[in-house]
Amino acid sequence: MRELIETIVKPLVDHPEAVSVERSENDRVITYRLFVHKDDMGKVIGKQGRVAKAIRTVTYAGAGVQQQKRTVIEIVDQ
């Protein structure tokens, strides 16, 4: 899933080298922390959060259903 998130985000940003994803997991939740350059935050979030919502939708469809866990994506600037 980490590679999928990076594949979606890197073409959208001006600083693709700054994109990284960390994964953490407990019994009920899988959390992906998406790190992007501070200048790219707006591009990753999109107008009214549409891009971020689309990324979350794709991630939920892939990861959450397979493992019966809730999936969370946090977008963080570096």
Buried (B, 14 or more C-beta within 10 A) or exposed (E): BEEBBBEBBBEBBEBBEBBBBEEEEEEEEBBBBBBBBEEBBEBBBBEEEEBBEEBBEBBBEBBBEEEEBEBBBEBEEE
